[in-house]
Amino acid sequence: MPAINEQFTATVRDLGTDGRGIVEHPGGQVFFVAGVWPGETARFAVTGFRQRFGFARLLELLEPSPARIAPRCAHHGTGPGDCGGCPWQFVSYEAQLAAKEQRVHQALARLQLADRVAPIWGSPDVFGYRNRAQFKTDGRKLGYVAAGSRTLAPIADCPILTAHNRATLQELLQSLPNSEFKPGRKQDWTALDVDDDIDAAEVSANRRRPFRQGNTAQNLRMRNWLGDAVRGLDRHRPVLELFSGSGNFTEVLAEAGFTPILAVEAVEDSVQALAARQLPGVEARRCNLFVEADCARLQEQAREASILVLDPPRDGFKLAAQLLTRKHRFRDVFYISCDLATFTRDLATFLDAGLQVAELQPLDLFPHTPHVELLCWLRRESPGGR
């Protein structure tokens, strides 16, 4: 096995799921390296190991990729003091989209569905798109956490933020040092949540803002996708929406005229916010969708629903099989996913329950990151049996 700090030369053969490059040591050991792109040849130094894999850092780039560009952000980098929030900012946006689309093809090929994947929808704004963010501060410095560490990486600006949030950032920076932002005794830092709905004076320490999709233009595209997909469906078919939040997609369904809609969410504040909107035909209900007993009760309460809409967190919907019993009535399922691995896992469960992929649309919600969003419409022609 190679030793720590040992140097070696290799060519990047692929990208890992977290966006790091994959290289092979001359002795056969596989290493993950940040800040490199497939096809690049470089000199590396071994930094550590975990289970079967190793980690290395880039020492010298010998043959750069044609896709490599100069990052726009001064804080971009892979060192301990660098911001790791945009790990792909060193390559062209076209190359980023191609890599994301390839990842989706590779993952869906395991289910023989690669040919169903539509071309990825890129973001109209590559910078200035981020409508929300969470900064970290110790009361003296403010920034993000360096990738793979507990180190605060101070920033002076953040070009992926919207103009409103960049202005909020500048006001927060000008307020430092700020004793109100000093972390507690057992905390490394204080979290400051910002979004386009508030200014610096309204930012409170360790107070989370309501969830919203981080890219306004792409969220509108997702909402339009769902609206277009349900347009031809019978409005009187009962709808079950899971992980509804405060109603981002619920609103689309209500505006399309569907009734009844049972919108389910675990976070009480979101349930109350959705109920307060009084969307026509919508009942907001709290339910922890990661607890088997809660899912069992929900399955009974929503047994008439034939349309299922879900937008789970990165963990996906592990208990999907509990809703997809032999007598389930779901004929149309709209799965919006933010994690390719858990989506692929859950998709196999839906396929096993007799549903088939009608549409599978990747979308880039966060340029300069490995993240890819997935919009999937599954259908079942016959309402009974598997």
HELIX and SHEET records of a PDB file:
HELIX    1   1 TYR A   93  ALA A  109  1                                  17    
HELIX    2   2 ALA A  114  ARG A  116  5                                   3    
HELIX    3   3 ALA A  163  GLN A  174  1                                  12    
HELIX    4   4 SER A  179  PHE A  181  5                                   3    
HELIX    5   5 ALA A  200  GLU A  202  5                                   3    
HELIX    6   6 THR A  216  VAL A  230  1                                  15    
HELIX    7   7 THR A  250  GLU A  255  1                                   6    
HELIX    8   8 GLU A  268  ARG A  277  1                                  10    
HELIX    9   9 GLU A  292  GLN A  301  1                                  10    
HELIX   10  10 ALA A  320  LEU A  323  1                                   4    
HELIX   11  11 LEU A  340  ASP A  352  1                                  13    
SHEET    1   A 6 GLN A   7  THR A  11  0                                        
SHEET    2   A 6 THR A  41  ARG A  50 -1                                        
SHEET    3   A 6 PHE A  53  GLU A  63 -1                                        
SHEET    4   A 6 VAL A  30  VAL A  33  1                                        
SHEET    5   A 6 GLY A  21  GLU A  24 -1                                        
SHEET    6   A 6 ASP A  14  LEU A  15 -1                                        
SHEET    1   B 4 LEU A 152  PRO A 154  0                                        
SHEET    2   B 4 LEU A 142  VAL A 145 -1                                        
SHEET    3   B 4 ARG A 132  THR A 137 -1                                        
SHEET    4   B 4 THR A 190  ASP A 195 -1                                        
SHEET    1   C 7 VAL A 282  ARG A 286  0                                        
SHEET    2   C 7 ILE A 261  GLU A 265  1                                        
SHEET    3   C 7 VAL A 239  LEU A 242  1                                        
SHEET    4   C 7 ILE A 307  LEU A 310  1                                        
SHEET    5   C 7 ASP A 332  SER A 337  1                                        
SHEET    6   C 7 GLU A 373  ARG A 379 -1                                        
SHEET    7   C 7 GLN A 356  LEU A 363 -1                                        
END                                                                             
